Amino acid sequence: MRVFTAVIGFSLALTGTALADNNGDCAQANDYDLSIRACSTIIEDTRGSNANAYFARARAYEGKGDHASALDDYDQAIRLNPQYTNAYSGRGFVHLHMGHFEGAITDFNQAMRFDQKYKEPYLGRGLTYFTVSDYGRAIHDISKAIALDPKYELAYIKRGAAYASDGSWDYAIADYNTAIGLNPSNPDSYDGRGIAYREGKGDFARAIADFDKALSLEPKHASAYVNRGLAHWRKGETSEAIADFDKAIGLNPGYASAYHSRASVLLETGRAKEAKSDADKAIELNPRDWRFLDTRGHILLALGDTNGALEDFNAALRINVDSIDSLWGRGQIYEAQNLPQLAILDFKKAIELKALVDSNRQAQQKARARLAALAR
């Protein structure tokens, strides 16, 4: 779900029939192209002196996914009005979408300094912390946004995701329940709750029911297909799982997680060569996702490519030093290379970390068994 900054009743301060029409068209948020055209006319007519027109056009560019143009317009709005709270918040979200995390934090902080009761920058800063896996700070900031607006549906969904990522499954489910109570028609709430039931509770039936509900509300919800596929996989329903992953890829051929999920199932069913093709595609689409590198490492191990597997596990651990599955995989390689002390270090660290999902728990079980064998 893309997060947009809110327009808080600004006036473009122009008069005349034609200009009044442009005012309304520029400020509306339903037709991005119309907004861009109208705002551009106002900017031209006012010789680039209308901060609100730049702000509104930035929002339209953001809605179209043109983050570079949005960033330029937010810069202009702030140049014209250095205390433009909404523009700082809006630019913060653009920085977040572009992966400029320090810039995002700086802008959200500035927006908070100007207006401590403005909920958007607290959500934005929380999402930034979430993106860099700082779940404690993410939960703190999103909770502040909820305190400012107890009916802030999106904040409950995002805090639920942060709780889930931190392994606080009951809190995650409670937040998704609240979001559903506020808006029973949002498929993202059911999708998120389904993940919590699947990973946190092992309740695959309830998880699948939630994913089914999400898909009934939005039949093209690719994430719900992937998540339902993972639930089917965990139930041992391999063909249903692969069918769901295929559907997600059909809806969104650039969906890296769908390829990754299908690769995981193919590996488990002994189809390692096909699995590698999917893992390669996932990494091509998102080379910085340590989970994709970890999975390909295990695939390469199954194919007998120890050196390639070691490269992938090392790459995954450079991104996430606490990857339990990667520590388990690298430990196996060290043991096979007759480097028992290095293997023991990896196995011990894997066991000491907090297991968040079932694959972590399985890896820890295997690491304990190997540690016991090496101690004999």
C-alpha positions as CSV (number, residue, x, y, z in Angstrom):
1,M,0.0,0.0,0.0
2,R,1.5,3.4,-1.0
3,V,1.3,6.0,1.6
4,F,0.3,9.5,0.5
5,T,0.6,12.8,2.4
6,A,-2.6,14.5,3.3
7,V,-3.8,17.8,1.9
8,I,-5.0,19.9,4.8
9,G,-7.4,22.4,3.3
10,F,-5.0,24.7,1.6
11,S,-6.0,27.5,-0.7
12,L,-4.2,28.2,-3.9
13,A,-5.2,31.9,-3.5
14,L,-6.1,32.6,-7.1
15,T,-9.2,34.2,-8.4
16,G,-11.1,34.3,-11.7
17,T,-13.2,31.6,-13.3
18,A,-10.4,29.8,-15.2
19,L,-8.1,30.1,-12.3
20,A,-10.8,28.8,-9.9
21,D,-11.2,25.8,-12.1
22,N,-7.5,25.1,-12.1
23,N,-7.5,25.5,-8.3
24,G,-10.0,22.7,-7.9
25,D,-8.3,20.5,-10.5
26,C,-4.9,21.0,-9.0
27,A,-6.0,20.2,-5.5
28,Q,-8.1,17.1,-6.2
29,A,-6.5,13.7,-5.7
30,N,-8.5,11.4,-7.9
31,D,-7.0,12.1,-11.3
32,Y,-3.2,12.6,-11.1
33,D,-2.7,13.7,-14.7
34,L,-5.5,16.3,-14.4
35,S,-3.9,17.6,-11.2
36,I,-0.4,17.8,-12.8
37,R,-1.8,19.8,-15.8
38,A,-3.8,22.2,-13.6
39,C,-1.0,22.7,-11.1
40,S,1.5,23.3,-13.9
41,T,-0.7,26.0,-15.4
42,I,-0.9,27.7,-12.0
43,I,2.9,27.5,-11.5
44,E,3.4,29.0,-14.9
45,D,0.8,31.7,-14.4
46,T,2.3,32.7,-11.0
47,R,5.9,32.5,-12.3
48,G,6.8,29.7,-9.9
49,S,5.8,31.6,-6.8
50,N,2.9,29.3,-5.5
51,A,4.2,26.8,-2.9
52,N,0.8,25.1,-2.7
53,A,0.7,24.4,-6.4
54,Y,4.1,22.7,-6.2
55,F,2.9,20.8,-3.2
56,A,-0.2,19.5,-4.9
57,R,1.7,18.6,-8.1
58,A,4.3,16.7,-6.0
59,R,1.5,14.6,-4.5
60,A,0.2,13.8,-7.9
61,Y,3.6,12.8,-9.1
62,E,3.9,10.7,-6.0
63,G,0.6,9.0,-6.8
64,K,1.9,8.2,-10.3
65,G,5.1,6.7,-8.8
66,D,7.3,9.5,-10.3
67,H,9.4,10.0,-7.2
68,A,12.1,12.1,-8.8
69,S,9.6,14.7,-10.1
70,A,7.8,14.7,-6.7
71,L,11.0,15.3,-4.9
72,D,11.8,18.3,-7.1
73,D,8.4,19.8,-6.5
74,Y,8.5,19.3,-2.7
75,D,11.9,21.0,-2.8
76,Q,10.4,24.0,-4.6
77,A,7.4,24.2,-2.1
78,I,9.9,24.2,0.8
79,R,12.1,26.8,-0.8
80,L,9.1,29.1,-1.1
81,N,7.8,28.3,2.3
82,P,10.5,27.0,4.7
83,Q,8.0,26.2,7.4
84,Y,5.7,24.1,5.1
85,T,5.0,21.2,7.5
86,N,3.0,19.1,5.0
87,A,5.7,19.5,2.3
88,Y,8.4,18.2,4.7
89,S,6.3,15.2,5.5
90,G,5.5,14.6,1.9
91,R,9.2,14.8,0.9
92,G,10.0,12.4,3.8
93,F,7.7,9.8,2.2
94,V,9.4,10.3,-1.2
95,H,12.8,9.8,0.4
96,L,11.5,6.7,2.1
97,H,10.2,5.3,-1.2
98,M,13.5,6.1,-2.9
99,G,15.5,4.4,-0.1
100,H,16.9,7.7,1.2
101,F,16.4,6.8,4.8
102,E,18.5,9.5,6.4
103,G,16.8,12.1,4.3
104,A,13.4,10.7,5.3
105,I,14.1,10.8,9.0
106,T,15.4,14.4,8.7
107,D,12.3,15.6,6.9
108,F,9.9,13.8,9.3
109,N,11.7,15.3,12.3
110,Q,11.4,18.7,10.8
111,A,7.7,18.3,10.2
112,M,7.3,17.2,13.8
113,R,9.1,20.3,15.0
114,F,6.7,22.5,13.2
115,D,3.6,20.5,14.3
116,Q,3.8,17.9,17.1
117,K,0.2,17.0,16.6
118,Y,0.5,16.1,12.9
119,K,0.2,12.3,12.7
120,E,1.7,11.7,9.2
121,P,5.3,12.3,10.0
122,Y,5.1,9.9,13.0
123,L,3.7,7.2,10.7
124,G,6.4,8.0,8.1
125,R,9.3,7.9,10.5
126,G,7.9,4.7,11.9
127,L,7.8,3.2,8.5
128,T,11.3,4.3,7.9
129,Y,12.5,2.5,11.0
130,F,10.4,-0.5,10.0
131,T,12.1,-0.6,6.6
132,V,15.6,-0.7,8.3
133,S,14.4,-3.4,10.7
134,D,14.4,-1.2,13.8
135,Y,11.0,-2.6,15.0
136,G,11.1,-1.1,18.5
137,R,11.4,2.5,17.2
138,A,8.9,1.7,14.4
139,I,6.3,0.6,16.9
140,H,7.0,3.6,19.2
141,D,6.5,6.1,16.4
142,I,3.4,4.4,14.8
143,S,1.9,4.2,18.3
144,K,2.3,8.0,18.6
145,A,0.4,8.4,15.3
146,I,-2.4,6.2,16.7
147,A,-2.5,8.2,19.9
148,L,-3.0,11.3,17.8
149,D,-5.7,9.6,15.8
150,P,-7.2,6.5,17.4
151,K,-9.1,5.7,14.2
152,Y,-6.0,5.8,12.0
153,E,-6.6,2.5,10.1
154,L,-3.4,2.5,8.1
155,A,-1.3,3.0,11.3
156,Y,-2.9,-0.1,12.8
157,I,-2.0,-2.1,9.7
158,K,1.6,-0.9,9.7
159,R,2.0,-1.4,13.4
160,G,0.6,-4.9,13.1
161,A,3.3,-5.6,10.5
162,A,6.0,-4.2,12.8
163,Y,4.7,-6.3,15.7
164,A,4.7,-9.4,13.4
165,S,8.2,-8.7,12.2
166,D,9.3,-8.5,15.9
167,G,7.6,-11.8,16.7
168,S,4.9,-10.2,18.8
169,W,2.1,-12.1,17.1
170,D,-0.7,-11.5,19.6
171,Y,-0.2,-7.7,19.4
172,A,-0.1,-8.0,15.6
173,I,-3.4,-9.8,15.5
174,A,-5.0,-7.3,17.8
175,D,-3.9,-4.4,15.6
176,Y,-5.2,-6.2,12.4
177,N,-8.5,-6.8,14.3
178,T,-8.8,-3.1,15.1
179,A,-8.1,-2.2,11.5
180,I,-10.8,-4.6,10.3
181,G,-13.2,-3.1,12.8
182,L,-12.5,0.3,11.4
183,N,-12.8,-0.8,7.8
184,P,-13.9,-4.4,7.0
185,S,-13.3,-3.8,3.3
186,N,-9.5,-3.4,3.3
187,P,-7.9,-6.6,2.0
188,D,-4.5,-5.6,3.4
189,S,-5.8,-6.1,7.0
190,Y,-6.9,-9.7,6.3
191,D,-3.6,-10.4,4.4
192,G,-1.6,-9.2,7.4
193,R,-3.6,-11.1,9.9
194,G,-3.4,-14.2,7.8
195,I,0.4,-14.0,8.0
196,A,0.2,-13.7,11.8
197,Y,-2.0,-16.7,12.1
198,R,0.3,-18.7,9.7
199,E,3.7,-17.8,11.2
200,G,2.8,-16.9,14.7
201,K,0.1,-19.4,15.6
202,G,0.6,-22.2,13.0
203,D,-3.1,-21.9,12.4
204,F,-3.2,-22.5,8.6
205,A,-6.9,-22.9,8.3
206,R,-7.6,-19.4,9.8
207,A,-4.7,-18.0,7.8
208,I,-6.1,-19.4,4.5
209,A,-9.6,-18.1,5.5
210,D,-8.1,-14.6,5.9
211,F,-6.2,-14.8,2.5
212,D,-9.4,-16.0,0.9
213,K,-11.2,-13.0,2.3
214,A,-8.6,-10.6,1.1
215,L,-8.9,-12.1,-2.4
216,S,-12.6,-11.9,-2.4
217,L,-12.2,-8.1,-1.7
218,E,-9.4,-7.7,-4.2
219,P,-9.1,-10.6,-6.7
220,K,-5.8,-9.1,-8.1
221,H,-4.1,-9.0,-4.6
222,A,-0.8,-10.6,-5.6
223,S,0.5,-10.6,-2.0
224,A,-2.5,-12.6,-0.7
225,Y,-1.9,-15.2,-3.4
226,V,1.7,-15.6,-2.2
227,N,0.8,-15.7,1.4
228,R,-2.0,-18.2,0.8
229,G,0.5,-20.3,-1.2
230,L,2.8,-20.3,1.7
231,A,0.0,-21.5,4.0
232,H,-0.9,-24.3,1.6
233,W,2.8,-25.3,1.5
234,R,3.0,-25.4,5.3
235,K,-0.1,-27.7,5.2
236,G,1.7,-30.0,2.8
237,E,-0.5,-28.9,-0.2
238,T,2.3,-28.4,-2.7
239,S,0.3,-28.2,-5.9
240,E,-2.1,-25.6,-4.4
241,A,0.9,-23.6,-3.2
242,I,2.6,-23.5,-6.6
243,A,-0.7,-22.6,-8.3
244,D,-1.0,-19.6,-6.0
245,F,2.6,-18.5,-6.7
246,D,1.9,-18.9,-10.4
247,K,-1.2,-16.7,-10.1
248,A,0.8,-14.0,-8.2
249,I,3.5,-14.0,-10.9
250,G,0.9,-13.8,-13.6
251,L,-0.6,-10.8,-11.9
252,N,2.7,-9.1,-11.3
253,P,5.7,-10.5,-13.2
254,G,8.0,-8.3,-11.3
255,Y,7.0,-9.6,-7.9
256,A,10.3,-10.9,-6.4
257,S,8.7,-12.6,-3.3
258,A,6.5,-14.7,-5.5
259,Y,9.6,-16.2,-7.3
260,H,11.3,-16.6,-4.0
261,S,8.4,-18.4,-2.5
262,R,8.0,-20.7,-5.5
263,A,11.8,-21.4,-5.3
264,S,11.5,-22.5,-1.7
265,V,8.7,-25.0,-2.5
266,L,10.5,-26.3,-5.6
267,L,13.6,-26.9,-3.5
268,E,11.7,-28.9,-0.9
269,T,10.1,-31.1,-3.5
270,G,13.5,-32.0,-5.0
271,R,13.3,-29.7,-8.0
272,A,16.5,-27.7,-7.2
273,K,17.4,-26.7,-10.8
274,E,13.9,-25.1,-11.3
275,A,14.2,-23.6,-7.8
276,K,17.5,-22.0,-8.7
277,S,16.0,-20.3,-11.8
278,D,13.3,-18.8,-9.6
279,A,15.8,-17.7,-6.9
280,D,18.0,-16.1,-9.6
281,K,15.0,-14.1,-10.8
282,A,14.1,-13.0,-7.3
283,I,17.6,-11.8,-6.8
284,E,17.7,-10.0,-10.2
285,L,14.6,-8.1,-9.1
286,N,15.8,-7.3,-5.6
287,P,19.5,-8.1,-5.1
288,R,19.5,-6.6,-1.5
289,D,17.0,-9.0,0.0
290,W,19.0,-11.3,2.3
291,R,16.2,-13.9,2.3
292,F,16.6,-14.4,-1.4
293,L,20.3,-14.9,-1.1
294,D,19.8,-17.3,1.8
295,T,17.4,-19.4,-0.1
296,R,19.6,-19.6,-3.2
297,G,22.5,-20.6,-0.9
298,H,20.5,-23.6,0.3
299,I,19.5,-24.4,-3.3
300,L,23.2,-24.3,-4.4
301,L,24.1,-26.6,-1.5
302,A,21.5,-29.1,-2.7
303,L,23.1,-28.8,-6.2
304,G,26.5,-29.4,-4.8
305,D,27.9,-25.9,-5.5
306,T,29.5,-25.3,-2.1
307,N,31.5,-22.3,-3.2
308,G,28.5,-20.6,-4.7
309,A,26.4,-21.4,-1.6
310,L,29.1,-19.9,0.7
311,E,29.1,-16.7,-1.4
312,D,25.4,-16.4,-1.0
313,F,25.3,-17.1,2.7
314,N,28.1,-14.6,3.3
315,A,26.2,-12.0,1.2
316,A,23.0,-12.6,3.1
317,L,24.9,-12.2,6.5
318,R,26.5,-9.0,5.3
319,I,23.0,-7.6,4.9
320,N,21.5,-9.3,8.0
321,V,24.1,-10.6,10.5
322,D,21.3,-12.4,12.4
323,S,20.0,-14.6,9.6
324,I,19.5,-17.9,11.4
325,D,19.0,-19.9,8.2
326,S,22.2,-18.5,6.7
327,L,24.2,-19.2,9.8
328,W,23.0,-22.8,9.7
329,G,23.8,-23.1,6.0
330,R,27.3,-21.6,6.4
331,G,28.0,-23.8,9.4
332,Q,27.2,-26.9,7.4
333,I,29.8,-25.8,4.8
334,Y,32.4,-25.0,7.4
335,E,31.9,-28.5,8.9
336,A,32.2,-30.1,5.5
337,Q,35.4,-28.2,4.9
338,N,36.8,-29.6,8.2
339,L,36.6,-26.2,9.9
340,P,34.8,-27.3,13.1
341,Q,35.5,-24.2,15.2
342,L,34.0,-21.9,12.5
343,A,31.0,-24.3,12.2
344,I,30.5,-24.3,16.0
345,L,30.5,-20.5,16.1
346,D,27.8,-20.3,13.4
347,F,25.7,-23.0,15.0
348,K,25.9,-21.4,18.4
349,K,24.9,-18.0,17.1
350,A,22.0,-19.4,15.2
351,I,20.7,-21.1,18.3
352,E,21.1,-18.0,20.5
353,L,19.0,-15.8,18.2
354,K,15.3,-15.3,18.4
355,A,13.4,-17.6,16.0
356,L,10.6,-15.7,14.3
357,V,9.3,-18.1,11.8
358,D,9.1,-21.9,11.4
359,S,12.2,-22.1,9.1
360,N,14.2,-20.5,11.9
361,R,13.1,-23.0,14.4
362,Q,13.9,-25.9,12.0
363,A,17.4,-24.5,11.4
364,Q,18.0,-24.2,15.1
365,Q,17.0,-27.8,15.7
366,K,19.4,-29.0,13.1
367,A,22.2,-26.7,14.4
368,R,21.7,-28.2,17.9
369,A,22.0,-31.7,16.5
370,R,25.3,-30.8,14.7
371,L,26.7,-29.1,17.8
372,A,26.0,-32.2,19.8
373,A,27.7,-34.3,17.2
374,L,30.8,-32.0,17.0
375,A,31.1,-32.1,20.8
376,R,31.4,-35.9,20.8
